[in-house]
Amino acid sequence: MNADQIKNIRRQGKAARGQKELIKHLSDERLTLKQAVNAYCYSCTGFYADGKTDCMMKNCPLHPFMAFNQNRGKKTTSRPVSAEHMQKMREARL
């Protein structure tokens, strides 16, 4: 059954983020959390049949992490580290 789904995805699905992750999942391989989100969004949007755009489903708990969500947060955030804290970390290494 999964082989048929994989063939269908390769034949009809658009090449977009989540395609290879969904195929990997259907092949019983492990995914990271980010890969799982991308695979789910790819599947939920019908393999991005309407194009690689935001799904606009604001009530979906994965929407903030969707690959094509223009309003998603920055990938990483950095906090400033005080000089006192840096000193403590240096001392802890010794």
C-alpha positions as a Python dict, from the first residue, in 0.01 Angstrom:
ca = {
    (1, 'M'): (0, 0, 0),
    (2, 'N'): (278, 245, 88),
    (3, 'A'): (450, 169, -241),
    (4, 'D'): (138, 287, -427),
    (5, 'Q'): (126, 604, -217),
    (6, 'I'): (492, 673, -288),
    (7, 'K'): (440, 628, -663),
    (8, 'N'): (141, 862, -648),
    (9, 'I'): (341, 1127, -461),
    (10, 'R'): (628, 1108, -709),
    (11, 'R'): (392, 1122, -1006),
    (12, 'Q'): (145, 1389, -891),
    (13, 'G'): (312, 1577, -608),
    (14, 'K'): (502, 1899, -659),
    (15, 'A'): (868, 1905, -568),
    (16, 'A'): (851, 2100, -244),
    (17, 'R'): (963, 2085, 115),
    (18, 'G'): (807, 1781, 272),
    (19, 'Q'): (793, 1554, -33),
    (20, 'K'): (1104, 1354, 38),
    (21, 'E'): (1023, 1357, 410),
    (22, 'L'): (677, 1209, 346),
    (23, 'I'): (830, 943, 120),
    (24, 'K'): (1087, 870, 391),
    (25, 'H'): (805, 830, 646),
    (26, 'L'): (608, 599, 418),
    (27, 'S'): (927, 393, 373),
    (28, 'D'): (928, 339, 753),
    (29, 'E'): (1235, 555, 812),
    (30, 'R'): (1277, 783, 1112),
    (31, 'L'): (1217, 1155, 1083),
    (32, 'T'): (1326, 1449, 1290),
    (33, 'L'): (1057, 1675, 1434),
    (34, 'K'): (1112, 1935, 1161),
    (35, 'Q'): (1097, 1670, 889),
    (36, 'A'): (773, 1534, 1038),
    (37, 'V'): (616, 1882, 1033),
    (38, 'N'): (720, 1933, 671),
    (39, 'A'): (586, 1589, 574),
    (40, 'Y'): (255, 1654, 748),
    (41, 'C'): (209, 1993, 581),
    (42, 'Y'): (296, 1843, 243),
    (43, 'S'): (34, 1574, 291),
    (44, 'C'): (-230, 1806, 439),
    (45, 'T'): (-208, 2055, 151),
    (46, 'G'): (-260, 1783, -109),
    (47, 'F'): (107, 1775, -211),
    (48, 'Y'): (96, 2154, -264),
    (49, 'A'): (-137, 2108, -562),
    (50, 'D'): (-231, 2478, -544),
    (51, 'G'): (130, 2587, -530),
    (52, 'K'): (394, 2639, -267),
    (53, 'T'): (200, 2884, -55),
    (54, 'D'): (88, 2932, 302),
    (55, 'C'): (-213, 2713, 382),
    (56, 'M'): (-365, 2996, 593),
    (57, 'M'): (-499, 2746, 849),
    (58, 'K'): (-435, 2960, 1155),
    (59, 'N'): (-605, 2710, 1388),
    (60, 'C'): (-360, 2431, 1298),
    (61, 'P'): (-105, 2383, 1578),
    (62, 'L'): (168, 2326, 1318),
    (63, 'H'): (93, 2642, 1117),
    (64, 'P'): (363, 2851, 1293),
    (65, 'F'): (619, 2595, 1173),
    (66, 'M'): (490, 2551, 816),
    (67, 'A'): (760, 2577, 551),
    (68, 'F'): (582, 2846, 348),
    (69, 'N'): (437, 3050, 636),
    (70, 'Q'): (561, 3404, 581),
    (71, 'N'): (497, 3499, 945),
    (72, 'R'): (685, 3220, 1115),
    (73, 'G'): (940, 3320, 1373),
    (74, 'K'): (1312, 3328, 1326),
    (75, 'K'): (1480, 2990, 1318),
    (76, 'T'): (1713, 3071, 1603),
    (77, 'T'): (1720, 3330, 1872),
    (78, 'S'): (2021, 3436, 2068),
    (79, 'R'): (2018, 3587, 2411),
    (80, 'P'): (2285, 3826, 2522),
    (81, 'V'): (2510, 3673, 2786),
    (82, 'S'): (2633, 3895, 3065),
    (83, 'A'): (3004, 3928, 3138),
    (84, 'E'): (2945, 3784, 3485),
    (85, 'H'): (2779, 3474, 3341),
    (86, 'M'): (3062, 3430, 3087),
    (87, 'Q'): (3314, 3444, 3372),
    (88, 'K'): (3124, 3176, 3565),
    (89, 'M'): (3119, 2951, 3257),
    (90, 'R'): (3496, 2996, 3209),
    (91, 'E'): (3564, 2910, 3572),
    (92, 'A'): (3345, 2601, 3550),
    (93, 'R'): (3561, 2464, 3266),
    (94, 'L'): (3873, 2464, 3481),
}
